[in-house]
Amino acid sequence: MFLTLANSSGVCAQTSTQQPAVPAINEKLRALADALEDSDASVRYSAAEALVAIGPDAKAAVPALTEALRDSDAGVRGAAATALGAVGPGAKAAVPTLVEALQDSAASVRWAAAGALGAIGPDAMAAVPALVTALNGSPRHVRKAAEGALSAIGPDAVPALVEALEDSNPGVRRAAAGALRGIGPDAVAAVPALADTLTDTATGVRGAAAGALGAVGPDARAAVPALAETLKDSDASVRWSAAGALGAIGPDANAAVPALGNALRDSDASVRGAAAGALGAIGPDAVPALVGALEDSDANVRWSAAGALRGMGPDAEAAVPALGNTLRDSDAGVREAAAAALGTIGPDAVPALVEALKDSDAAVRWSATDALGAIGPDAVPALVEALEDSDAGVRRSAAGALGVIGPDARAAVPALVEALNDSDGSVGRAAAEALDAIGL
């Protein structure tokens, strides 16, 4: 748009700083729009491709691009649809013609049309019925594009997607659940239907429904009983999805704690790990179950349980003895996770972390020093001791932790002064920074 100013004679004049730019763009768009009617298909295709590159600024060419959706050449039709998608919401006037293009004989055009409708977003609401129909089409990439478009349209697509959850074709039901997952929290109206879909005859549909409930998040709390029951599904991937959904719902999934506790004994390690993560998201009531998971036969599950307890922080105080025992786990990664969890709990964890400073694995000792730094003043004596560790990384971490504690670590000053002369320069620098943080 030109900025206009009135001159002394009352006539409006354009500012010189903008005179060349807009006419040049408009002229280019006009030329490209005209080229969409060229007798040579390759010229028409190139014009559409050039408009793709211009993107939203090509809005003025929408009428010409809409007409090009009926071109005799499939390549031109596909490029025109792609260009309309590049324009985005500004191409909403093309929605009816893009809906027609969803029935094009060329799959590439149908795919591009679905993508364009998705790029237009909520303003493409009128395309919802046609996009739902496209979920039953082929090939797969066209169906996925239709699913993505329905997700992008958002809440206005939910009623039609809920209806599609009852389609006779399991592929359509699965795609509908996938689209609802893409809509996320705004698909809350679909929660009852998704909960019912957890008993679908098709494994993929059940898993997709659980995933969609997880994407809705806390507002899917009404589905907690159904998700808890789904933890008994015959398929491990569905059980895994159900556990993940309960974790996404969070504290409001408290009623599922017993079922998740049982899931910690699932035959599939990935399910046990997901259950541990869900319990961590639910909160303190899950601590006893997670303590049990610290003794799982699979190291990944034990690691997940320790991570979940870490996320609870002080609320996991009752887990300190078990985490202390986990510091003797056969897997260094689990020991490291246990040390990190203890660090979030507070002073009660100091004795266990002091033990961890004697671990044979430097990474575990390093994690213990970081954890002690998070605890604060009560950890200073142990961190002073760690300044003499055989591993430079641990010594550096100990100095850094003392710096985090700051003025309350004043008792460590003599040891930090000595550490200034450490054989490893990085330790000396960390000690200097710590002394500065303490206030010296």
N, C-alpha and C positions, 0 to 999 in steps of 0.2 A: 504494500500500500504506500502511495506517495504522501509525504508530509507536505502540506500546502501552506503558503504564507500569502497574505494580502499585501500587494505593493501600494505605493502611494496613490495610484489611480483607481484602486479598488479591484484590480484584476488579480486573481490567484496565480502564484508562480510556484513551480516545483523547486525543492531544495536541490542544489547542484550535487550534493554528496550521494543522492540516491537516483539521479536521473538515468545512468546507464544500466543499473543492475536489473530492475524489474522488467523493463521492456525487453531486455535480452532474454530473460527467463521465459516471459510470455511468448516471445517470438519462437523460441526453441520448442516450447510445448505445442504451439500452433503447428509448427513444421512437422513435429513427430505425430501429432494427431492426424494431420493430412496424409502422412506417410502410411498410416494404418489402412488407407484406402488405395494404396498403390496396386497396380496390376500384377506386380511381382511379389509372390509370397515371401521370398527371402527378405525383401525390403520391409514388408509389413511385420515380419517376425523381428527384424533388427530394431524397428521403431518401438515395438512393445518391450523388447529387452532394454532399450535405452530408458524407457519410462520406469522400468523396474529399478534401475540405478538411481533415478531421481527421487523415488520414494514418495513420502507424504506431500512433497511440493508439486507432485504431478496431479493434484486434485482436479485441476481444470481440464485434464484429459479424460476424466472418468466417463463422460458420455461417449467419447470415441472408443475407449477401451470396452465399454459395455457392448457397443455395437460389434466390436471385434470378437466377442465371445461367440458370435454366430458365423465367423469366418469359415470359408470352405476348407481351410487348411488346419489340421489338428494342432500343429506346432504353434501356429499363430493364436489359436483359441487358448491353448495352455499358457502361452506367454502373456496374453492379455489378462487371464485370470491371476497369474502371478503378479502382474503389475498392479492390479486392483488390490491384491493383498498387501503390496508394498505401500500403497496409499493409506491403507488401514481404515479407521473409522470414517475418514473423509469420503470413502467409496460406498457409503451405505445406500446410495441411490441405485447401486448395481445389484443389490441383494436379490430381487426377483429374477434377474437374468442369470445370476450365479446359481440360483436354485435350479433353474432349467439345465444349467451346465452339469449339475450333479447326475444327470441322466445321459450325458454325452457318450457317444460310442467309443471314445478313446479314454482308457483308464487314466492316462496322464492328465487329461483335461478335468476329469472328475476329481482327481487328487488335488490339482491346483485350485479348483473351485472350492473344495472343502477347506483348504488352507486359507484361501482368501476370506471365506466367511468367518473363520476363526480369528483372523487378523482384524476384521471389522468389529468382532466382539459382541457385546450386548445389543448393539444396533442391528444385529443380524437375527434377532429373535424370530422373525417370520420364517426363517429357514429351518427351525427346529424339527418340524415334522419330516421334511425331506432328508435332513441329516440323520434322524433316527432310522429312516428307511435305508439310508446308505450304510448303516451298521450291518445290514444283512447282505451287502454287496460283495464284490470282489474286484481286484485282488486285495490282499491284506493291507497294503500300504494305504489304499483308499479308505478302508474301514478305520484304520488308525487315525487318518486325517480327519474323518468325520467325528470320531471320538474326541479328538483334541479340540475341534471346533465347538462341540457341545460344551466342553469344559470351559472354553473361553467365553461363551455366551453367558454362562453363569446361572444364577438362581432361576431365571426365567425358563431354563431348560429342565429344571428338576422334575416338574410334573410328568413330562413326556418320558423322561428317563426312568422314573418310578414305574410307569406303565410298561416300559421296555424290559424291566426286570422279570416280567411274566411272559415274555415272548417264548414261542415254542422252540426257537433256535438258541442253544446254549451260547453260541458265539455272540449273539446279540445281547443276551443277559450279561455276559462277562464284559462286553464293551460298555454297556450301560453303567455297570458298577465302576468300571474304570473311569468313565466320564464324571461320575459323581465324586470319585476320589479326587479328580482334578479340580473340581469346584471347591472341595474342602469344607471349611466351617459353614459356608453358605448353603450347603446341601443338607442342613439339619432337618428339613422337612421330610427327607428320605429315610431318616433313621429307622422308623418302624418297618418299612419295606426291606431295608437292608438287613435288619435283624432277622426277618423271616427268610431272607435269601441265604442265610447261613446254613440252612438245611437243604439247599438246592441239590439236585441229583448229580450235578457236574462239579468235580473237584475245583476246576479253575474258577467257576462262578462263586463258590463258597469262599475261596481265598480272596477273590477280588472284592467281595462284599465286606469281608473283614478289613481289608486294606482301606476301603472307602470309609468305614466307621472310624478307623484310626485317623483318617484325614479330617474328619469332622471334629475330632478331639473331644474335649470335656463335654460338649453339648450332646455327645452320643451316649451319655450316662444311662439312658433308658435301655440301651442294648447290652449293658453289663451282664445280666443273667444269661442271655443268649451267647455272648462271647465266652463266658465261663464254661458253658456247656460245650462250646466248640473246641475247647482245649482237649476234648476227648475224641475229636474227629479222627477218622481212620487214616487221613493223610497228614504227614508231618509238616508239609508246607502250609497247610491250612491252620494247623495248630500254632505254627510259628507266627502266622499273620494275626491270629486271634490274640496271642500274647502281646504282640506289638501294639495292637489296637487298644488293649487294656492299659498298656503303659502310656499311650498317647492320651487316654482319658484321664489318667493320673489319680489324684486322691479320691475322686468320685467313683473310682473302681474298687473301693475298699472291700466291697462285698465279695470280690473275686479272689481275695487273698488265699482262702483255703484251696481253691481250685488251682491257683498259680503255685501254691506250695506243692500240690501233687504233681504239677507240671515240671517241677524241679527234679522229679524222678522219671521224666519221660525217657523213652528209649533213644530218642534223637537228641544229640548234644546241642544242636542249633536251637531246638525248642527250649531246652533247659536254660540256655543262655538268654533267650528272649524273655523267658519267664523271670529270670533274675533281674533283668533290666526293667521289666514291668513292675516288679515288686519295689524296686528302688524308686520308681516314679510315684508309686502309691503312698509311700511314707513310713513312719515309725511302726505302724502295726505290722509291717512286713519284715521287721528285723529278725524275729526268730526263724522265719523261713529262710532268709538269706544266710543266717549263721549256719544253718544246715547245709546250704549249698557250698559253703567254703570247704566242705569235705567231699565234694563231687569227684568222681573218678576222672572227669575230663578237665584238663587245665584251663581250657577256654571258659568253662562254666564257672570254675573257681575265680577266674580273673573277672568275669562279668559280675559275680556276686560281690567281690571286693569293690569293684567300680560303683555298683549300686549303693553300697554302704557309704562310699566316699561322697556320693551325691547327697546323702541325707545329712551329712555333717554332724553336729552335736546330737541330733535326734537318734543317732546310731550308737550312743554311748554304751548301751548294753552289749554291743558287739565287740568291745575292746578285748576281752579275754580271748575270744575266738580269733580275732584278727592278729593278736599276739602270737597265737599258735600258728597262724598262717604264715608268719614271718619265717617259719621253718619249713615251708612248703618245698617240695622237690623242684618246682619250676621257678626260676628266677623272676620271670614276668609276673607271676602270681605274688611272689614276695614283694616285689616292687609296688604292685597295686595295693597290697595290704598296708604297706608303709604309707602310701599316699592317702589311703582312707583314714588311717590313724591320725594323720596330720590335720584332717578337717574336724576331728572329734573334740580335741582340746587337751588340757593338762593331764587328764586321766590316762592319756595314751603315751605320755613321756617314758615311763619305764619300759614299755614294749619297744618303743623306737630306739631307746638306748641300746637294747639288745640287738636291734637291726643294724646298728653301727658296727657290729662285729661280723656281719654277713660276709661270706667269701666272695660274693659278687659285688663289684664296685658300683654297678648301677643301682643295686638295692640300697647300698650305703648312701649313695647320692640322693636317692628318693627319700631316705630317712632324714637326711640333713634338711632337705627342702621342707619336709613335713614338720620338723622341729621348728624351723623358722616361722611357719604359719601358726604354730602354737603360741609363741611369744616368750616372755621373760622366763617362764618356768623351764624352758629348754636351753637356756644359756650355758649351764655347766656341761651338758652333753655336747653342745656345738663347739665349745672350747676344746673338748677332747678330740673332736673330729678334725680340728685344725692340724692334728698330727697324723692323720690317716696316711697310709702308704700310697694312696692314689691322689694325684694332683687334682683331678676333677672333683673328688670328694672334698678335699681341702678348700678348693675354690668355692664349692657350693656351701660349705660351712661358713666361710667368710661372708658370702653373699647373704646367707640366712641371718647372720648377726646384724648385717646392715639393714635388713628388713625390719628386725626388731627395734633398731634405732637406739635412742637414749637409754632405754631399759636394759640394754646389753652392755652397760658401762663396765661391768665386772670382767668383761672379755677384753678390755683394752690392752693389758699387758701381753696377752697371747696374740692379739692382732698386731701389736707393734713388732713382736718377734716374727710374725708371718710376713712382714714387709720384706724380709730378707730370704723368703722361701726360694728354693732352687728353681721353681717354676715361676716365671714372670707374671703369668696370669693370676696366680694366687696372690702375689704381692700387690697387684693392682686391685684385686677384689678386697684385700685387707685395707688398703688405703681408702677405698670407697666406703667400706664399712665404718672406718674410724671417722670419716667425714659425716656419715649419716648419724653416728652416735653423738657427734658434736665436738670433735677434737680436730 
